[in-house]
Amino acid sequence: MSRPPAGRLAALFIAMTFAFAAIFVRLAFLQVSGQAAELQERALDQRVRTVALPADRGQILDRDGDSLAISTPAVDVYADPRYVTEPWTTASALSPLLGLEAVDVAQDLSAEATFVYLARQVEPAVADRVRALALPGVGFLDSSKRSYPGGALAPQVVGFVGIDGRGLSGLEFGYEDILAGRAGERTIELDPNGRPIAGGIDIERSPVAGSSIVTTIDRDLQFQAQTALAEAVAAQRARGGSMIVMDPRTGEVLAMATYPWFDPNAFGDSPAWTYRNRAVTDVFEPGSTNKVITAAAAIQEKAIPLDQQLVVPWTMKVGDYTIHDSHQHPVERLMLGDVIAESSNIGIVQVANRVGSPAMASYLSRFGLGRPTDVGFPGEAGGIMLPLNDWSDTSLATMAYGQGIAATPLQMTSVFATIANGGRWVQPQLVKGALDPEGIFHAAPAPKIRRVISTESAEMLTRMLAYAVEYGTGTYARVSGFQVAGKTGTARIAAKDHVGYLEGQYIASFIGFLPAGNPQVVIAAILDRPVAGSGGLAAAPLFQRVARICVTRLGVIPAERLPLPPHALPVG
């Protein structure tokens, strides 16, 4: 083979020299020109990735340290489509492991992006199988998955978190800042295949774990109360119900249930309205349970002698409005204790007239109606109470027996807890404190306490409530071996337009405590539209069942029985 002419070789050499010289000059220009920093930054952007390092989320614990919400290790699988060489082949390998459709994965792998999630909160064992495939462009981030060991146990109280690990409802949402901790981050330099570059950038800021919160909830009592509530709703063919168990001495909520509930492990399977903790966020007209406030005001203000007999017909004209008792009866002569025991609307209106509107408004406020309890739960309602200046001619009368005013179940439970606690209102508590990552317990602020009525007035009212259970409308709330104090409520339900009431539909309730002589537990049982209608028939038996549970679970012991209050009706 003949050799190329020397002139052609020389020309080729000169051309190559000029080409390399041009490249060198261009590189030198870029190094010293204003574009150098910009180009270097672009190169780093292509190689460097910053990923969040999630903090361990704190647990939610019951009062004994049992877990209500925990986090378990999980892995997020992601991809950087720039480094995926064969999207369809990669998708075909991933889809059966991740339980996804190959076509959807392939679409994600072909996206014009630098980061796409392929699967979130994958089990570590599954992630290890994906990792073993060593697929270019596919990466992994440590994550966690929130789980609720008790399933549908106090779900409206505990709440749940979203796919990003942030609380969306309940205590999970309300205590997000404490539970979440502080996320860290890692900045790392990757090669064109998405693998870390040895000696490249690798900077890590460690996450700070969140604290756990210790609730006042008793896990076992909560379960049994929920069981009783669900069975009562079913037996009464009610639309739902609420149940609260509270220690009146400390304000601690031992159980709080709203039915129907949901499983926070699969909250997406339930309608959103079941997420609401209606014991705290929803209001209702309390009906006759509100008569205890009217009676408390009368006793404290000495508005009526306790042995005075009132002449009580079954209907009464108040302004342009005619009120009546729950059933037709001849004219009766009732003392205040009888009015409470018989739950007479006419009688309690006569008592309220003796108290007067200013004093009545004051006592409603002092018992906590019209404003939130500040229990520390997100979305707590304050109830509805008209300012005194807006009261109509009938306001005093209707509020006396629990119409024209609205409260949450928790507010009404606190009213009875105040009586049980000798006339002192104690702020309800759902959280005892926080347990930091080092295991040090930090107690929640002490509950607010205020004197509402005197100890003597509270004891007299307790005697009346015990009389109501023994001989009045609350006989189905009796508990063998214990003197129970409590009050029935049968409240009408306002129409959606707030004009008038739904015909023949009621909220039935019974709220009480035991033992009357040394109250240790307050229980509120509330049913939405039960077939039995009245609080005495529908809610009192539910109270009785939960009270028996509390006696066993909490070790409640009987106390000396209180004497009956002055009364005119025969007993026995």
SULUR-V932611 format. One record per residue. N is the residue number from 1. SS is DSSP state (@ for helix, = for strand, . for the rest). Layout:
N;SS + N;SS
This chain:
1;. + 2;. + 3;. + 4;. + 5;. + 6;@ + 7;@ + 8;@ + 9;@ + 10;@ + 11;@ + 12;@ + 13;@ + 14;@ + 15;@ + 16;@ + 17;@ + 18;@ + 19;@ + 20;@ + 21;@ + 22;@ + 23;@ + 24;@ + 25;@ + 26;@ + 27;@ + 28;@ + 29;@ + 30;@ + 31;@ + 32;@ + 33;. + 34;. + 35;@ + 36;@ + 37;@ + 38;@ + 39;@ + 40;@ + 41;@ + 42;@ + 43;@ + 44;@ + 45;@ + 46;@ + 47;@ + 48;= + 49;= + 50;= + 51;= + 52;= + 53;= + 54;. + 55;. + 56;. + 57;. + 58;. + 59;. + 60;= + 61;= + 62;. + 63;. + 64;. + 65;. + 66;. + 67;= + 68;= + 69;= + 70;= + 71;= + 72;= + 73;= + 74;= + 75;= + 76;= + 77;= + 78;= + 79;= + 80;. + 81;@ + 82;@ + 83;@ + 84;. + 85;. + 86;. + 87;@ + 88;@ + 89;@ + 90;@ + 91;@ + 92;@ + 93;@ + 94;@ + 95;@ + 96;@ + 97;@ + 98;@ + 99;. + 100;. + 101;. + 102;@ + 103;@ + 104;@ + 105;@ + 106;@ + 107;@ + 108;@ + 109;@ + 110;. + 111;. + 112;. + 113;. + 114;. + 115;. + 116;= + 117;= + 118;= + 119;= + 120;= + 121;= + 122;= + 123;. + 124;@ + 125;@ + 126;@ + 127;@ + 128;@ + 129;@ + 130;@ + 131;@ + 132;. + 133;. + 134;. + 135;. + 136;. + 137;. + 138;= + 139;= + 140;= + 141;= + 142;= + 143;= + 144;= + 145;= + 146;= + 147;= + 148;. + 149;. + 150;. + 151;. + 152;. + 153;. + 154;. + 155;@ + 156;@ + 157;@ + 158;@ + 159;. + 160;. + 161;= + 162;. + 163;. + 164;. + 165;. + 166;. + 167;= + 168;. + 169;. + 170;@ + 171;@ + 172;@ + 173;@ + 174;@ + 175;. + 176;@ + 177;@ + 178;@ + 179;@ + 180;@ + 181;. + 182;= + 183;. + 184;= + 185;= + 186;= + 187;= + 188;= + 189;= + 190;= + 191;. + 192;. + 193;. + 194;. + 195;. + 196;= + 197;. + 198;. + 199;. + 200;. + 201;. + 202;= + 203;= + 204;= + 205;= + 206;. + 207;. + 208;= + 209;. + 210;. + 211;. + 212;= + 213;= + 214;= + 215;= + 216;. + 217;. + 218;. + 219;@ + 220;@ + 221;@ + 222;@ + 223;@ + 224;@ + 225;@ + 226;@ + 227;@ + 228;@ + 229;@ + 230;@ + 231;@ + 232;@ + 233;@ + 234;@ + 235;@ + 236;. + 237;. + 238;. + 239;. + 240;= + 241;= + 242;= + 243;= + 244;= + 245;= + 246;= + 247;. + 248;. + 249;. + 250;. + 251;. + 252;= + 253;= + 254;= + 255;= + 256;= + 257;= + 258;= + 259;= + 260;. + 261;. + 262;. + 263;. + 264;@ + 265;@ + 266;@ + 267;@ + 268;@ + 269;@ + 270;. + 271;. + 272;@ + 273;@ + 274;@ + 275;@ + 276;. + 277;. + 278;@ + 279;@ + 280;@ + 281;@ + 282;. + 283;= + 284;= + 285;. + 286;. + 287;@ + 288;@ + 289;@ + 290;@ + 291;@ + 292;@ + 293;@ + 294;@ + 295;@ + 296;@ + 297;@ + 298;@ + 299;@ + 300;@ + 301;@ + 302;. + 303;. + 304;. + 305;. + 306;. + 307;. + 308;. + 309;. + 310;= + 311;= + 312;= + 313;. + 314;. + 315;= + 316;= + 317;= + 318;= + 319;. + 320;. + 321;= + 322;= + 323;= + 324;= + 325;. + 326;. + 327;. + 328;. + 329;. + 330;. + 331;. + 332;= + 333;= + 334;= + 335;. + 336;@ + 337;@ + 338;@ + 339;@ + 340;@ + 341;@ + 342;@ + 343;. + 344;. + 345;@ + 346;@ + 347;@ + 348;@ + 349;@ + 350;@ + 351;@ + 352;@ + 353;@ + 354;@ + 355;@ + 356;. + 357;@ + 358;@ + 359;@ + 360;@ + 361;@ + 362;@ + 363;@ + 364;@ + 365;@ + 366;@ + 367;. + 368;. + 369;. + 370;. + 371;. + 372;. + 373;. + 374;. + 375;. + 376;. + 377;. + 378;. + 379;. + 380;. + 381;. + 382;. + 383;. + 384;= + 385;. + 386;. + 387;. + 388;@ + 389;@ + 390;@ + 391;. + 392;. + 393;. + 394;. + 395;@ + 396;@ + 397;@ + 398;@ + 399;@ + 400;@ + 401;. + 402;. + 403;. + 404;. + 405;. + 406;= + 407;= + 408;= + 409;@ + 410;@ + 411;@ + 412;@ + 413;@ + 414;@ + 415;@ + 416;@ + 417;@ + 418;@ + 419;@ + 420;@ + 421;. + 422;. + 423;. + 424;= + 425;= + 426;= + 427;. + 428;. + 429;= + 430;. + 431;= + 432;= + 433;= + 434;= + 435;= + 436;. + 437;. + 438;. + 439;. + 440;. + 441;= + 442;= + 443;= + 444;. + 445;. + 446;. + 447;. + 448;. + 449;= + 450;= + 451;= + 452;. + 453;. + 454;. + 455;@ + 456;@ + 457;@ + 458;@ + 459;@ + 460;@ + 461;@ + 462;@ + 463;@ + 464;@ + 465;@ + 466;@ + 467;@ + 468;@ + 469;@ + 470;@ + 471;@ + 472;. + 473;. + 474;. + 475;@ + 476;@ + 477;@ + 478;. + 479;= + 480;. + 481;. + 482;= + 483;. + 484;= + 485;= + 486;= + 487;= + 488;= + 489;= + 490;= + 491;= + 492;= + 493;= + 494;= + 495;. + 496;. + 497;. + 498;. + 499;. + 500;. + 501;= + 502;= + 503;= + 504;= + 505;= + 506;= + 507;= + 508;= + 509;= + 510;= + 511;= + 512;= + 513;= + 514;= + 515;. + 516;. + 517;. + 518;. + 519;. + 520;. + 521;= + 522;= + 523;= + 524;= + 525;= + 526;= + 527;= + 528;= + 529;. + 530;. + 531;. + 532;. + 533;. + 534;. + 535;@ + 536;@ + 537;@ + 538;@ + 539;. + 540;@ + 541;@ + 542;@ + 543;@ + 544;@ + 545;@ + 546;@ + 547;@ + 548;@ + 549;@ + 550;@ + 551;@ + 552;@ + 553;@ + 554;@ + 555;. + 556;. + 557;. + 558;. + 559;. + 560;. + 561;. + 562;. + 563;. + 564;. + 565;. + 566;. + 567;. + 568;. + 569;. + 570;. + 571;. + 572;.
